[in-house]
């Protein structure tokens, strides 16, 4: 059985030229990747996320780590932006959003949000604390999208409750 599981360390190695890893970083990450691959082979369901995250935070500079997460989460970020914009269009609120200004701000916000969720994936309290701090700097587009989502949930909840009590 061949291990086809993509690990954080193997992803960092695949982005080595983009991250501009030096030889020492590359060798260290290669050793860790081989060690984790062997352990995954023995325990396919084992979770090495925290260990890998510790390695990446230790070996990569802040800029490299930022670039790593930007590439890792780019599809999720773009998906969140696209879904958010579709909601704004559907609600006919495009006149309230300067997309040229708000898209880059929203992109950075979602990048930071997904980065926090990755770094603190298995640590609920620090994740909540960091996300709460990030929410203090929420761009207008994201605020509008969050409000639209909140209203949609309320409507669904309201309709479900209303229908339950109809005799």
N, C-alpha and C positions, 0 to 999 in steps of 0.2 A: 504494500500500500504506500503510495507516494503522498507526502504531506503537501496539500495545495492551499493550506491556510495562509493568508497574507498576514504577517505580523507587522507591528509598528516599526520594528527595527529593520525588517526586510524592505518595507516601504521607504524608510529613510535611505537605505542603501541604493534603492532603485532611483532615488532622487539625488544621488550623491553629486552629480555635476551641477545641478540646479542649486543645491545647498552649499556647493563649493567646499565639500569635506576635504580636509587635509589627509595625508596618508595615515597619520596616527588615529584620527577619528574613524576612518574607513576600516582600518585593521581591527580596532576595538569593536566596532559595530558588527563586523564580520564574525568575530569570535562569539559575540553574544548571540547573533542570529543562528549560528551553528549549534550553540548550546541549547537554545530554545527549540530549534527544529528537532533535535534529539529528544528533548523532553516531551514535545508534542507527539512525537512518534510513539513514545511510551504511554503517554496520557493524553489522548486526542481531545478530551473534553476539558482539560485543565485551562485555567484562565491565567495568563501571564501579563495581563494588561498593566497592572500596577508596577510590576517589575520593569517592563519595557518603558513605561512612562518615566520611571525614575532614571533609567539609563539615558533616555533622550534628553531629559531635563539636565542631567549631569554633563553629558558630552557635547551637546549642541549649544551654540551661543543663542542669545535671545533672538537675534535676527534670523538665524537658521531655524530655530524652533517656530518662529512666526511663519516663515516661508513653508516649512513642513506642513503646518496646520492649514495654511492657505491652500496648498495643493491637495491635501488629504480631503478637505471639506468643500472644495470648489463646487462640486455638483449639488451638494446639499444647500449651499449658500445661494447658488443660482436658482435652484428650485424654490427656495423660500421667497426670493425676490419675485420670481415669476408668479407664484401663487398669490403673493400679496398684491401685486399690481393687478392681477385679474380680479381680485376682490374689490379693489378700489374702482376699477372700470365698471364692474357689475353694479356697484353702489352709486355710480355716477358722481364720484368724488374727485375726479382727476383735476378739476379746477382748484382744489385745495392743496395739491401737491405739485411742487416744482420738481419734476422728475430729474432734471439735469443736476440739481443740487442734492436731492434726497436719495437717489439711487446709490451714489458712492458712500454716503453716510450709512445707509441701510446695509450695504454690502459689508462695511467695516463692522457694524454692530453685529450682524449675523455671524461674521467670522469670529468675533470675540466671544459670542454666545456659544458657538459650537466648540471653540477652543476650550472654554471653561468646562463645558460638559465632557469633553474628552479628558482633560487633565484630571478632573475630579470625579471621574465616572463612578468610582466605587466609594466615594466619600461624600455622603449626603449633606452634612452640615457645611463643610467648606464650599461645596458646589452652590448650595442655596445662598450662602453669604456673598459669594462672588457674583452670582447672577443678580442678586438684589442690588448690589453696588452698580453693576452694569446697567440695570434698568433705570437708574437715576439719570442716565445719559442717552435715553432712548430717542432716536430721531423721529421727526414728525410722521414720516411715512410708516414707520413701524408702530407708532402709537395708534394711527388710524387703522392699520391692519389688525392690531390686537383688539381694538374696540369693535371692529366688524366681526371678528371671531367670537368675542364675548357675547355680542348681540345674537349671533347665529345660535350659539349654545343655549342662551336664555330662551329663544323662540322654540327650539327643539324641546327643551325641558318644559316650557310652558304648555306646548301642544300636547306633550305626553301626559302631563299631570291633568290637563283639562279633559283629555279623552278618557282617562282612567276613572274619573268620577261622574261620567255621564251615565245615567241610569236609564 
